[in-house]
Amino acid sequence: MKRFLMGVLATLVIGAGVGALFVYSGLFDISADTPHSSLVHRLIETAREHAIDRSTRDLTAPANLSDAERVRRGAGNYAAMCVGCHLAPGKTDSEIRMGLYPQPPDLARPDEVAADEPARQFWVIKHGIKASGMPAWSKGGIEDEAIWDMVAFLQQMPALSPAQYLELVEASEGHSHGGLAGHDDMHGKAGGSEPHTDNHHDHADDHSH
């Protein structure tokens, strides 16, 4: 038994040494245009899903997520903060999304938005996902109520036509929420400008280089 335990310990030490050598060698490819191996991808995905499941176990969504005012307010913040990565009705891709790995989900597609997972959406928007490009929007000061408004909008967006999406965005206050929403480069009433429209909606596709 002692010999067995010594063998296990030696294997662990050698494994740790090989791992450290690999990390410090610079051979690990961290470029965003090279995907993870299938094993690494599965490990990360499994860890992410279980972590989110655990974190949202006791999180309850407001009963009024279908409220039209919530959806309208959420539309403006979504258009200002999320469209570049997560798209919108009528928008098929963007430059930033094409270059991100892992690629963000297209939240305008019904199969990417689970109607029974608003708590998950709230948690991800609020806390972000490490090393994925998904920010923790709460760090900028966006309050919980505004995040729930965005979740309310997400629940409705897959059923919207491009025209309906634009109508909702134009009817909203634009980029308007707590935290940093009042500084000079914000849109809508908080910034003292005209309500935010979807002019940036195709910006990533239309600008020239």
C-alpha positions in Angstrom: 0.0 0.0 0.0 2.8 2.4 0.9 4.4 1.7 -2.5 1.1 2.4 -4.2 0.7 5.7 -2.4 4.2 6.7 -3.3 3.5 5.9 -6.9 0.4 8.0 -6.9 2.2 10.9 -5.3 5.1 10.6 -7.8 2.6 10.6 -10.7 0.9 13.7 -9.4 4.2 15.6 -8.9 5.4 14.6 -12.4 2.0 15.6 -13.9 2.1 19.0 -12.1 5.6 19.6 -13.3 4.7 18.7 -16.9 1.7 21.0 -16.7 3.7 23.9 -15.3 6.4 23.4 -18.0 3.7 23.5 -20.7 2.1 26.7 -19.3 5.4 28.5 -18.9 6.7 27.4 -22.3 4.2 29.6 -24.1 3.0 26.7 -26.3 -0.6 26.9 -25.1 -2.5 28.6 -27.9 -4.7 31.3 -26.4 -5.7 32.9 -29.8 -9.4 33.5 -30.2 -9.3 32.2 -33.8 -8.2 28.7 -32.7 -10.9 26.7 -30.9 -10.4 24.7 -27.8 -10.0 20.9 -28.2 -13.3 19.1 -27.8 -12.3 17.8 -24.4 -11.4 21.3 -23.0 -14.5 22.8 -24.6 -16.7 20.2 -22.9 -15.0 20.7 -19.5 -15.5 24.4 -19.7 -19.1 24.2 -20.9 -20.0 21.6 -18.2 -18.3 23.8 -15.4 -20.2 26.9 -16.7 -23.6 25.2 -16.8 -23.3 23.6 -13.4 -22.1 26.9 -11.9 -25.0 28.9 -13.3 -27.5 26.2 -12.3 -26.1 26.4 -8.7 -26.1 30.2 -8.6 -29.7 30.6 -9.9 -31.2 27.8 -7.8 -32.9 30.3 -5.4 -33.4 33.1 -7.9 -37.0 33.9 -8.7 -38.0 36.1 -11.6 -40.5 38.9 -11.1 -44.1 37.9 -11.9 -44.6 40.9 -14.3 -41.9 40.0 -16.9 -44.5 40.1 -19.7 -45.4 43.7 -18.8 -45.2 45.9 -21.9 -43.4 48.7 -20.0 -40.7 46.4 -18.9 -40.3 45.1 -22.4 -40.2 48.6 -23.8 -37.5 49.8 -21.4 -35.5 46.7 -21.9 -35.5 47.2 -25.7 -33.5 50.4 -25.4 -30.8 49.0 -23.2 -30.5 45.9 -25.2 -30.1 47.9 -28.4 -27.4 50.0 -26.8 -25.5 47.3 -24.9 -26.1 43.9 -26.5 -26.8 44.0 -30.2 -23.2 44.0 -31.4 -22.6 40.5 -29.9 -26.1 39.0 -29.5 -27.8 40.4 -32.7 -31.4 41.3 -33.2 -34.3 40.5 -35.6 -33.1 41.0 -39.2 -29.4 41.2 -38.2 -27.4 38.1 -39.2 -24.0 38.8 -37.8 -21.5 41.5 -36.8 -17.8 42.0 -37.0 -17.2 41.7 -33.3 -19.4 38.6 -33.0 -17.5 36.9 -35.8 -14.2 37.4 -34.0 -15.3 36.3 -30.6 -14.6 32.8 -29.2 -16.8 31.3 -27.9 -19.2 33.0 -30.3 -22.1 34.6 -28.3 -25.6 33.2 -28.9 -27.9 34.8 -31.3 -30.6 35.9 -28.9 -33.1 36.8 -31.7 -33.4 33.0 -32.4 -36.1 31.2 -30.5 -33.9 28.2 -29.9 -31.3 30.3 -28.2 -33.7 31.9 -25.7 -35.4 29.5 -23.3 -38.7 31.0 -22.0 -38.3 29.1 -18.7 -34.8 30.4 -18.0 -35.3 34.1 -17.1 -33.3 33.7 -13.9 -30.4 32.3 -15.8 -30.5 35.3 -18.2 -30.6 37.7 -15.3 -27.6 36.1 -13.6 -25.5 36.1 -16.8 -26.3 39.7 -17.5 -25.6 40.8 -14.0 -22.4 38.7 -13.3 -21.0 38.0 -16.7 -19.0 34.9 -17.8 -15.2 34.8 -17.2 -12.9 34.7 -20.3 -15.9 34.8 -22.7 -16.3 38.4 -23.6 -19.6 38.6 -21.6 -19.3 41.5 -19.2 -20.7 41.7 -15.7 -23.0 44.7 -16.4 -23.6 45.2 -12.7 -20.0 46.4 -12.4 -21.0 49.5 -14.4 -23.8 50.1 -11.9 -26.9 48.8 -13.8 -29.5 48.0 -11.2 -31.4 44.8 -10.9 -34.7 46.2 -12.1 -33.1 47.4 -15.3 -31.6 43.9 -15.8 -35.0 42.3 -15.3 -36.3 44.8 -17.9 -33.7 43.4 -20.4 -34.7 39.9 -19.5 -38.4 40.8 -20.1 -37.3 42.0 -23.6 -35.3 38.9 -24.3 -38.3 36.8 -23.6 -40.2 38.6 -26.4 -37.5 39.4 -28.9 -37.4 36.1 -30.8 -41.1 36.6 -31.8 -40.5 40.1 -33.1 -40.1 41.1 -36.8 -37.3 43.6 -37.6 -39.9 46.4 -37.9 -41.4 45.5 -34.5 -37.9 45.5 -33.0 -37.1 48.9 -34.3 -40.5 50.3 -33.2 -39.8 49.1 -29.6 -36.3 50.5 -29.6 -37.5 53.9 -30.9 -40.3 54.0 -28.3 -37.8 53.4 -25.4 -35.7 55.8 -23.5 -32.7 54.3 -25.1 -29.6 53.6 -23.0 -31.2 54.5 -19.7 -30.6 52.9 -16.3 -28.9 53.4 -13.0 -25.1 53.5 -12.4 -23.3 55.3 -15.2 -26.3 55.8 -17.5 -26.2 59.6 -16.9 -22.8 60.4 -18.3 -22.3 62.3 -21.5 -22.0 59.6 -24.0 -25.3 57.8 -23.0 -28.4 58.0 -25.1 -32.0 58.8 -24.3 -33.4 60.9 -21.5 -30.6 60.1 -19.1 -28.2 61.7 -21.5 -30.4 64.6 -22.5 -30.5 63.6 -26.1 -33.2 62.2 -28.4 -34.4 58.7 -27.7 -32.0 56.1 -28.8 -32.7 54.6 -32.2 -31.2 51.6 -33.9 -28.7 53.6 -36.0 -25.9 51.5 -34.5 -27.8 48.3 -35.3 -26.0 47.8 -38.6 -22.9 49.8 -37.7 -20.7 46.8 -37.5 -21.7 45.8 -41.0 -21.9 49.1 -42.7 -18.8 51.0 -41.7 -15.8 51.2 -44.0 -12.2 50.5 -43.3 
